[in-house]
């Protein structure tokens, strides 16, 4: 799994006061393998998706997790 995804999941788990492994599977919201391929391409990309009530934004130099209702 791409390090940015691991970071995003760790941040969500911390906000939920849960272990990262206790979160629902990421593939229920997004294809992690496809996302990893995009992030590992040499393109300057920014990907946004929702997971467990949070908006996740991953770019070449950022990992942001915010409440989806904001």
N, CA, C and O atoms as a GROMACS GRO file, in nm:
protein
  280
    1UNK      N    1   0.085  -0.117   0.000
    1UNK     CA    2   0.000   0.000   0.000
    1UNK      C    3   0.090   0.124   0.000
    1UNK      O    4   0.192   0.128   0.068
    2UNK      N    5   0.050   0.223  -0.076
    2UNK     CA    6   0.127   0.347  -0.087
    2UNK      C    7   0.137   0.415   0.050
    2UNK      O    8   0.040   0.415   0.126
    3UNK      N    9   0.253   0.472   0.082
    3UNK     CA   10   0.271   0.537   0.213
    3UNK      C   11   0.169   0.648   0.242
    3UNK      O   12   0.131   0.668   0.358
    4UNK      N   13   0.124   0.718   0.139
    4UNK     CA   14   0.024   0.824   0.161
    4UNK      C   15  -0.108   0.764   0.207
    4UNK      O   16  -0.178   0.824   0.289
    5UNK      N   17  -0.144   0.648   0.155
    5UNK     CA   18  -0.265   0.580   0.200
    5UNK      C   19  -0.251   0.534   0.345
    5UNK      O   20  -0.345   0.546   0.424
    6UNK      N   21  -0.135   0.484   0.379
    6UNK     CA   22  -0.110   0.441   0.517
    6UNK      C   23  -0.123   0.561   0.610
    6UNK      O   24  -0.182   0.550   0.718
    7UNK      N   25  -0.068   0.675   0.570
    7UNK     CA   26  -0.077   0.797   0.650
    7UNK      C   27  -0.222   0.839   0.668
    7UNK      O   28  -0.264   0.871   0.780
    8UNK      N   29  -0.299   0.840   0.560
    8UNK     CA   30  -0.439   0.879   0.568
    8UNK      C   31  -0.517   0.787   0.660
    8UNK      O   32  -0.595   0.834   0.743
    9UNK      N   33  -0.496   0.657   0.647
    9UNK     CA   34  -0.567   0.562   0.733
    9UNK      C   35  -0.525   0.578   0.879
    9UNK      O   36  -0.609   0.565   0.968
   10UNK      N   37  -0.398   0.604   0.904
   10UNK     CA   38  -0.352   0.625   1.041
   10UNK      C   39  -0.416   0.749   1.102
   10UNK      O   40  -0.453   0.748   1.220
   11UNK      N   41  -0.431   0.854   1.023
   11UNK     CA   42  -0.494   0.977   1.074
   11UNK      C   43  -0.642   0.954   1.105
   11UNK      O   44  -0.693   1.002   1.206
   12UNK      N   45  -0.709   0.880   1.018
   12UNK     CA   46  -0.850   0.849   1.043
   12UNK      C   47  -0.864   0.761   1.166
   12UNK      O   48  -0.951   0.786   1.250
   13UNK      N   49  -0.782   0.661   1.178
   13UNK     CA   50  -0.786   0.572   1.294
   13UNK      C   51  -0.762   0.651   1.423
   13UNK      O   52  -0.828   0.626   1.524
   14UNK      N   53  -0.669   0.744   1.420
   14UNK     CA   54  -0.642   0.825   1.539
   14UNK      C   55  -0.763   0.911   1.576
   14UNK      O   56  -0.796   0.924   1.693
   15UNK      N   57  -0.827   0.968   1.477
   15UNK     CA   58  -0.947   1.049   1.504
   15UNK      C   59  -1.061   0.964   1.558
   15UNK      O   60  -1.142   1.011   1.639
   16UNK      N   61  -1.067   0.841   1.515
   16UNK     CA   62  -1.173   0.750   1.559
   16UNK      C   63  -1.134   0.673   1.686
   16UNK      O   64  -1.213   0.596   1.739
   17UNK      N   65  -1.011   0.695   1.733
   17UNK     CA   66  -0.958   0.624   1.849
   17UNK      C   67  -0.969   0.473   1.830
   17UNK      O   68  -1.015   0.400   1.917
   18UNK      N   69  -0.926   0.429   1.712
   18UNK     CA   70  -0.928   0.287   1.675
   18UNK      C   71  -0.794   0.249   1.615
   18UNK      O   72  -0.720   0.334   1.568
   19UNK      N   73  -0.765   0.122   1.617
   19UNK     CA   74  -0.648   0.071   1.547
   19UNK      C   75  -0.676   0.077   1.398
   19UNK      O   76  -0.790   0.056   1.355
   20UNK      N   77  -0.574   0.105   1.319
   20UNK     CA   78  -0.592   0.115   1.173
   20UNK      C   79  -0.650  -0.014   1.115
   20UNK      O   80  -0.729  -0.010   1.021
   21UNK      N   81  -0.610  -0.126   1.171
   21UNK     CA   82  -0.658  -0.255   1.120
   21UNK      C   83  -0.805  -0.280   1.153
   21UNK      O   84  -0.866  -0.371   1.098
   22UNK      N   85  -0.862  -0.200   1.243
   22UNK     CA   86  -1.003  -0.215   1.279
   22UNK      C   87  -1.095  -0.136   1.187
   22UNK      O   88  -1.218  -0.148   1.195
   23UNK      N   89  -1.038  -0.055   1.099
   23UNK     CA   90  -1.119   0.021   1.004
   23UNK      C   91  -1.172  -0.072   0.895
   23UNK      O   92  -1.112  -0.175   0.866
   24UNK      N   93  -1.285  -0.036   0.835
   24UNK     CA   94  -1.337  -0.116   0.723
   24UNK      C   95  -1.237  -0.119   0.607
   24UNK      O   96  -1.153  -0.030   0.595
   25UNK      N   97  -1.247  -0.219   0.523
   25UNK     CA   98  -1.154  -0.229   0.409
   25UNK      C   99  -1.160  -0.104   0.321
   25UNK      O  100  -1.268  -0.056   0.287
   26UNK      N  101  -1.044  -0.055   0.285
   26UNK     CA  102  -1.036   0.064   0.200
   26UNK      C  103  -1.098   0.037   0.064
   26UNK      O  104  -1.156   0.128   0.004
   27UNK      N  105  -1.088  -0.086   0.014
   27UNK     CA  106  -1.138  -0.117  -0.119
   27UNK      C  107  -1.290  -0.108  -0.129
   27UNK      O  108  -1.346  -0.115  -0.238
   28UNK      N  109  -1.360  -0.091  -0.015
   28UNK     CA  110  -1.504  -0.066  -0.020
   28UNK      C  111  -1.532   0.075  -0.072
   28UNK      O  112  -1.642   0.102  -0.120
   29UNK      N  113  -1.433   0.164  -0.063
   29UNK     CA  114  -1.449   0.304  -0.107
   29UNK      C  115  -1.371   0.337  -0.233
   29UNK      O  116  -1.416   0.416  -0.316
   30UNK      N  117  -1.254   0.274  -0.248
   30UNK     CA  118  -1.166   0.307  -0.361
   30UNK      C  119  -1.075   0.187  -0.388
   30UNK      O  120  -1.048   0.108  -0.298
   31UNK      N  121  -1.030   0.176  -0.509
   31UNK     CA  122  -0.938   0.067  -0.544
   31UNK      C  123  -0.796   0.108  -0.503
   31UNK      O  124  -0.734   0.190  -0.572
   32UNK      N  125  -0.743   0.053  -0.393
   32UNK     CA  126  -0.612   0.096  -0.346
   32UNK      C  127  -0.499   0.067  -0.444
   32UNK      O  128  -0.401   0.142  -0.450
   33UNK      N  129  -0.510  -0.040  -0.520
   33UNK     CA  130  -0.405  -0.072  -0.618
   33UNK      C  131  -0.403   0.031  -0.731
   33UNK      O  132  -0.296   0.073  -0.775
   34UNK      N  133  -0.519   0.069  -0.778
   34UNK     CA  134  -0.527   0.170  -0.884
   34UNK      C  135  -0.478   0.306  -0.832
   34UNK      O  136  -0.407   0.378  -0.902
   35UNK      N  137  -0.516   0.339  -0.710
   35UNK     CA  138  -0.472   0.465  -0.652
   35UNK      C  139  -0.320   0.466  -0.635
   35UNK      O  140  -0.255   0.567  -0.662
   36UNK      N  141  -0.263   0.355  -0.591
   36UNK     CA  142  -0.118   0.345  -0.577
   36UNK      C  143  -0.050   0.365  -0.712
   36UNK      O  144   0.052   0.434  -0.721
   37UNK      N  145  -0.105   0.304  -0.816
   37UNK     CA  146  -0.047   0.320  -0.950
   37UNK      C  147  -0.049   0.467  -0.993
   37UNK      O  148   0.049   0.516  -1.050
   38UNK      N  149  -0.158   0.535  -0.966
   38UNK     CA  150  -0.167   0.678  -1.002
   38UNK      C  151  -0.066   0.759  -0.922
   38UNK      O  152   0.005   0.843  -0.977
   39UNK      N  153  -0.059   0.734  -0.791
   39UNK     CA  154   0.033   0.810  -0.706
   39UNK      C  155   0.179   0.783  -0.739
   39UNK      O  156   0.263   0.871  -0.723
   40UNK      N  157   0.209   0.664  -0.786
   40UNK     CA  158   0.347   0.630  -0.819
   40UNK      C  159   0.386   0.669  -0.962
   40UNK      O  160   0.501   0.656  -1.001
   41UNK      N  161   0.289   0.716  -1.038
   41UNK     CA  162   0.322   0.767  -1.172
   41UNK      C  163   0.400   0.897  -1.154
   41UNK      O  164   0.400   0.956  -1.046
   42UNK      N  165   0.464   0.940  -1.256
   42UNK     CA  166   0.542   1.063  -1.246
   42UNK      C  167   0.459   1.189  -1.264
   42UNK      O  168   0.513   1.300  -1.268
   43UNK      N  169   0.329   1.173  -1.275
   43UNK     CA  170   0.240   1.287  -1.295
   43UNK      C  171   0.220   1.363  -1.163
   43UNK      O  172   0.224   1.304  -1.055
   44UNK      N  173   0.198   1.492  -1.175
   44UNK     CA  174   0.164   1.574  -1.060
   44UNK      C  175   0.013   1.564  -1.041
   44UNK      O  176  -0.063   1.634  -1.108
   45UNK      N  177  -0.030   1.476  -0.952
   45UNK     CA  178  -0.173   1.448  -0.937
   45UNK      C  179  -0.221   1.480  -0.797
   45UNK      O  180  -0.144   1.487  -0.702
   46UNK      N  181  -0.352   1.498  -0.788
   46UNK     CA  182  -0.419   1.512  -0.659
   46UNK      C  183  -0.545   1.426  -0.667
   46UNK      O  184  -0.626   1.441  -0.759
   47UNK      N  185  -0.560   1.338  -0.572
   47UNK     CA  186  -0.674   1.246  -0.569
   47UNK      C  187  -0.758   1.276  -0.447
   47UNK      O  188  -0.706   1.297  -0.337
   48UNK      N  189  -0.889   1.278  -0.466
   48UNK     CA  190  -0.983   1.302  -0.355
   48UNK      C  191  -1.084   1.189  -0.352
   48UNK      O  192  -1.133   1.143  -0.455
   49UNK      N  193  -1.112   1.144  -0.231
   49UNK     CA  194  -1.216   1.042  -0.213
   49UNK      C  195  -1.270   1.049  -0.072
   49UNK      O  196  -1.208   1.109   0.017
   50UNK      N  197  -1.386   0.988  -0.050
   50UNK     CA  198  -1.445   0.984   0.083
   50UNK      C  199  -1.432   0.842   0.138
   50UNK      O  200  -1.447   0.743   0.068
   51UNK      N  201  -1.404   0.839   0.267
   51UNK     CA  202  -1.387   0.711   0.336
   51UNK      C  203  -1.428   0.729   0.481
   51UNK      O  204  -1.373   0.812   0.552
   52UNK      N  205  -1.525   0.651   0.524
   52UNK     CA  206  -1.569   0.649   0.664
   52UNK      C  207  -1.604   0.786   0.719
   52UNK      O  208  -1.573   0.818   0.834
   53UNK      N  209  -1.670   0.869   0.638
   53UNK     CA  210  -1.714   1.000   0.684
   53UNK      C  211  -1.607   1.108   0.678
   53UNK      O  212  -1.625   1.216   0.733
   54UNK      N  213  -1.495   1.078   0.610
   54UNK     CA  214  -1.386   1.174   0.596
   54UNK      C  215  -1.358   1.197   0.449
   54UNK      O  216  -1.372   1.107   0.366
   55UNK      N  217  -1.317   1.318   0.417
   55UNK     CA  218  -1.268   1.351   0.285
   55UNK      C  219  -1.116   1.338   0.289
   55UNK      O  220  -1.051   1.399   0.374
   56UNK      N  221  -1.061   1.261   0.199
   56UNK     CA  222  -0.917   1.239   0.193
   56UNK      C  223  -0.865   1.300   0.064
   56UNK      O  224  -0.918   1.275  -0.044
   57UNK      N  225  -0.761   1.381   0.078
   57UNK     CA  226  -0.696   1.443  -0.038
   57UNK      C  227  -0.549   1.402  -0.033
   57UNK      O  228  -0.479   1.428   0.064
   58UNK      N  229  -0.505   1.337  -0.139
   58UNK     CA  230  -0.366   1.293  -0.148
   58UNK      C  231  -0.306   1.352  -0.275
   58UNK      O  232  -0.359   1.334  -0.385
   59UNK      N  233  -0.196   1.422  -0.258
   59UNK     CA  234  -0.125   1.480  -0.370
   59UNK      C  235   0.022   1.444  -0.360
   59UNK      O  236   0.062   1.366  -0.273
   60UNK      N  237   0.100   1.500  -0.447
   60UNK     CA  238   0.242   1.466  -0.450
   60UNK      C  239   0.314   1.508  -0.323
   60UNK      O  240   0.416   1.449  -0.288
   61UNK      N  241   0.263   1.609  -0.254
   61UNK     CA  242   0.328   1.656  -0.132
   61UNK      C  243   0.232   1.678  -0.017
   61UNK      O  244   0.262   1.753   0.076
   62UNK      N  245   0.116   1.612  -0.021
   62UNK     CA  246   0.018   1.634   0.085
   62UNK      C  247  -0.068   1.511   0.112
   62UNK      O  248  -0.095   1.431   0.022
   63UNK      N  249  -0.109   1.498   0.235
   63UNK     CA  250  -0.211   1.404   0.275
   63UNK      C  251  -0.299   1.480   0.372
   63UNK      O  252  -0.256   1.515   0.482
   64UNK      N  253  -0.424   1.505   0.331
   64UNK     CA  254  -0.517   1.581   0.413
   64UNK      C  255  -0.640   1.496   0.441
   64UNK      O  256  -0.694   1.430   0.352
   65UNK      N  257  -0.683   1.498   0.566
   65UNK     CA  258  -0.803   1.426   0.606
   65UNK      C  259  -0.891   1.525   0.682
   65UNK      O  260  -0.849   1.582   0.783
   66UNK      N  261  -1.014   1.546   0.630
   66UNK     CA  262  -1.107   1.637   0.696
   66UNK      C  263  -1.243   1.570   0.708
   66UNK      O  264  -1.273   1.477   0.634
   67UNK      N  265  -1.324   1.618   0.801
   67UNK     CA  266  -1.459   1.565   0.814
   67UNK      C  267  -1.536   1.593   0.685
   67UNK      O  268  -1.528   1.703   0.631
   68UNK      N  269  -1.608   1.494   0.637
   68UNK     CA  270  -1.678   1.506   0.509
   68UNK      C  271  -1.788   1.611   0.513
   68UNK      O  272  -1.824   1.666   0.409
   69UNK      N  273  -1.843   1.640   0.631
   69UNK     CA  274  -1.952   1.736   0.637
   69UNK      C  275  -1.904   1.881   0.642
   69UNK      O  276  -1.986   1.972   0.653
   70UNK      N  277  -1.776   1.904   0.632
   70UNK     CA  278  -1.724   2.042   0.631
   70UNK      C  279  -1.717   2.093   0.490
   70UNK      O  280  -1.676   2.207   0.468
   0.00000   0.00000   0.00000
